[in-house]
Amino acid sequence: MLTTDHLLQAFAAAGASAGILYVSVPITSGRREVTLLDELGTDVGSLRREHRRRWLEEVVAPNTREARALAERLRAEHRGTLVVDPAEMAVEGWAQDDYNAFWVVLMERHASLLAAGTGWELSRGARGEIGFGVALGLPIVDANGHALDIEDLRAMDRAAHDELAARGWPRSRIQAYLPALRFEDKPHLEPSAASQVFEWLIREREYQVQKFGTELDDEHTREGLGEASWWWRQLTTYYHRAHVLTLETPVGRQALAKFTATACGLLESVVRRFGPLPPPGVSSGELHGRS
């Protein structure tokens, strides 16, 4: 699994350290989503679950095409500058929170200019990026290259609220769909729980392998998984520690995380010794049927 550090290294390798032009655009939300929400008379969660095909075809796909066209035009206008189109990046396993958190870090480290794509004011992610861009002191331009100052951005924000109100949206729904446009320090954006877990496991396994290597793991695996085995003792010790210390405490959560990382080490060793895993999502009954 890719970590944010891997991706930041890739951007640095592509020249991001010289400054990037970041294109802030609607991708999963925006005016197209608002239109579809009203047509179907539903909410965001239900739209993306129950009408996912239409949401992908009528919101995400055209938003992505529009973002790509804008990025290509900006590359022609700003030759020699790395233009970043966030719609082009897809990381398996990432949720929207992971993308939002990553782009904010990339902007903070490397952005030198921010382009606000058409309809940014109706996009939750783009609104956060634009606000943070102002806090960073970045120059901001619209899709046609015209400079935007804070008053311009505030006027566009008001227009977005007025547009949703004209559609009959109650104030509470508007506020939920359009987070406040803040021109202040770095927004507190947490990656998803899944991303945090897997990134932690990657780092912990790297630490374990650097400290102990893999040969010892394989030696322990040859002993088997009986109650007298090393793996059994390690796993039960960490699990018992998590139970005693409770998951409400950092040390209890750490113990559970080390239990999981140790189990990953065992699984890696099993693959090395006995062969690859079955495909994910296959039931044990199906495996028995194949044997």
N, C-alpha and C positions, 0 to 999 in steps of 0.2 A: 504494500500500500504506500502511495506517495505521501510524504509529509510536507508541511508548509515549508520547511527548510529546503527540501529537495527542489520544490518549485521556485523558491526564491533564488537558489543557486542557478537554476536553469535560466531565469530571467537575467541574472547578473551575467551569465555566460553569453547571453544574446546582446549584451550592451546596455542593460537597464541602468547601470551605474552612471551613464552619461546623461540620464534624464529620459523620462517617457512621456508621451502624450496619451493620457488615459481617456478612453471614450466611455462616458457614463450614460448608459442607455437602458430602457425597459427591456427585460428579457422574459421573465415569467409573469409579469403583471403589466400595469399600464392601461392605456385607453382601450386597447383591444380586449383586455380581460374585463374591464368595466362594461363594455358593450355586451359581451357574452353573458356576464352575470345578470344584467338586466333582461336580456332575451330569455334566459332560462329561469329567471326568478329564483336564484339560488345564492348560496354564500360561497366564499372562497374555498373552504375545506371540501364542501360537497362538489363544487365544480371540478376540483382536481382529482377527487376520488371517483365520482360517479359519471363524470363527463370528461374523463381524462383524454380520450382520443380527440374530441373537439377542442379541448384546451390546448393540446399540443399542436394541432393543425391550424387553429385559428388565432392563437395567441403567440405561443413560443416560436413556431416556425417563421411566421412573417416578421416578428420582432427580430429574430436572428438574421434574416435576410436584410432587413433595413439597417441593422447594426453593421453588418459586413459591408454594405454599400457605403455607409458613412466612413468606416475605417479605411476602405480602399481609396476614397476621395482624399481623406486626410493624409494618407501616405504619399499620394501624388503631390499634395500641397506642401508637405513638410518632409521632404526627402532628407534622409540621413538621421531622422528621428524615429525611435522605436514607438510605433503606435500600437497600443494594447486594446484589443476588442474583447471584453470579458465574455461575450456570447459564444466565442469560439472555443472556450475551455470547458471540458467535461471530465470530471474526476470520478471514477467509479467509487461508489460508496459515500460520496459527499452529499450532504443536505444543503439547503439554501443558506443556513446559518454559517456553514463552512466557507462557502464562496464569499459571503458578505465580509466575514472576518479576514479572509485572505486578501481580498482586494484592498481593504483599508490598510493593511500592513504594507502591501506593495506601494500604494499611493504615498504613505508616510515616508518610505525609504527612497523612492525613485521618481515620483511624479514631478514634472516641471510645468505641465500645462494640462488643463482639464477641459474636455469638450462635452457639453451637455446636449445629448441627442434629443430629437423631437419627442415630446411627451414625457421627459424625465420627471416632471412634477407630479405625474400620476403613478410613478414607480417607487415602491417602498425602498428598494435597494439604492436606486439612483438618488433619491432624496437624501439618504444618509451620506452618500459619497459627495454630493454637491456641498452639503453643509460642512463636511470635514475638509473639503477642498478650500473653502473660504477660511476655515480655522488655520489651515496650513499656509495661507497667504498665496495660494496658487492663482494665476490668471485663469479665468474661465471664459470660454467662448461658446456660442450656440452652434447649431449644425451648419450655419452659413459663415462661421468665422467671426461673427460680431461679438465684441466684448460684452460681458454681462457683469454688472456690479450688484451689490447686495440689494439695492432697491429694485433692480430688474428681477432678481430671483424672488424677492418677497411678492412682487406683483404677480409673477407666474404662479406662485404658491396660492395666492388668494384666488386667482382664476381657476385653479384646480378645485379648490373647495367650492367655489360658486358653480362650477360645472356639475359636480356631484349633487349639490343641493338642487340644481335645476332638474336633475333626473329624479328627484323625489327621495333621495337618500336622507335619512335622519342624521342629525348631527353626530350622535354616538357612533353610527356606522362609518361616517366620513372620517372621524378621528381615528377609528380603528384601522381603516384602510390607508390613511395618509398620516404616518407618524410625523410629529412636529419637525419642522425644518429648523435645525439648530446650527448656528454658526459658532461652534465652540470646540473644545478639545476633542481628542480622539474618542469616538463613540465606543461604549463598552459592548463589544460584540463577542459572544462566546461561541466557539465552534460547537457543533453538535456533540452530544454525549458519546456517540459511536466514534466520531473522529478523535475525540480526546482519549478514549480508551485505547484505540488501535495505535495511535501515535505513541502513547505511553508504553504500550507493550513492545513496539518496535525498539524504542530507546532502551528499555530494560533488557531486552534480549541481546541487543548490541553490547550492553555493559556485561551481561553474563558471559557471552561468548569471548569477549576480550579478556575477561578475568580468568575464566576456567577452560576455555576452548570447547570443542565438541567431542573429543575422544572420550573424555570422562563420562559424558552423557551416554554415549553408546555402550560404554562398559557397564554402566548401571542398568541400561536397558537389557543387556544380556542376562542380568540377574532375574529378570521377570518383574511382575507386578504384585507379588505376594505381600502379605502384611509385614514380612521381615525385610522387604526390599528397600533400597534407598529412596526410590521414587515414592513409595507409599509413605515412608516416614516424613519426607519433605512436604508432600502435599497435605497430609493430615496435620502436620505441625502448623503450616500457614493457615489452613482452614480453621483449626481450633483457635489460633490466635485471633483471627478475624471475628470469630464467634464471641470470645471472651472480651475483647476490646470494644466490640460493637461497631457497626458500620457508620454510626453517627460521628465517630472520631477519625481524624486523619490517619492515625496509626492502624486502626481497624481496617480502613479502606485500603491502606498500603498493604496490609497482610493479605487481603483478598486479591489485590492486584498481583502480588508476588506469587500467590497460589496459581493464578491464571498464567502468568509468564512462565512459571515452572512447568505447568501442564503443556504450554506451547513447546518448551524445550523437549519434553518427553515425546510429543507428537512429531517434532522434527526428527528426533532420533529414530523413532519407529519408521518413518518414511525412508530414512537412509538405510535402515537395516532390513526392512521387509517390503518396501516398494511404495508406489504412490497411493494416495487416497482415492476412494471412489468419487465420482462426480458429486458436487453439492446438490442437495435437494432430492437425492435418491433414497427411498425408504429401505430399511433393512430387509423387508419382505421382497422387494425387487432384487436386492443383491443375492438373497438366498435363491431366488428363481433363476438367476444367471449362473450360479455356481454348479 
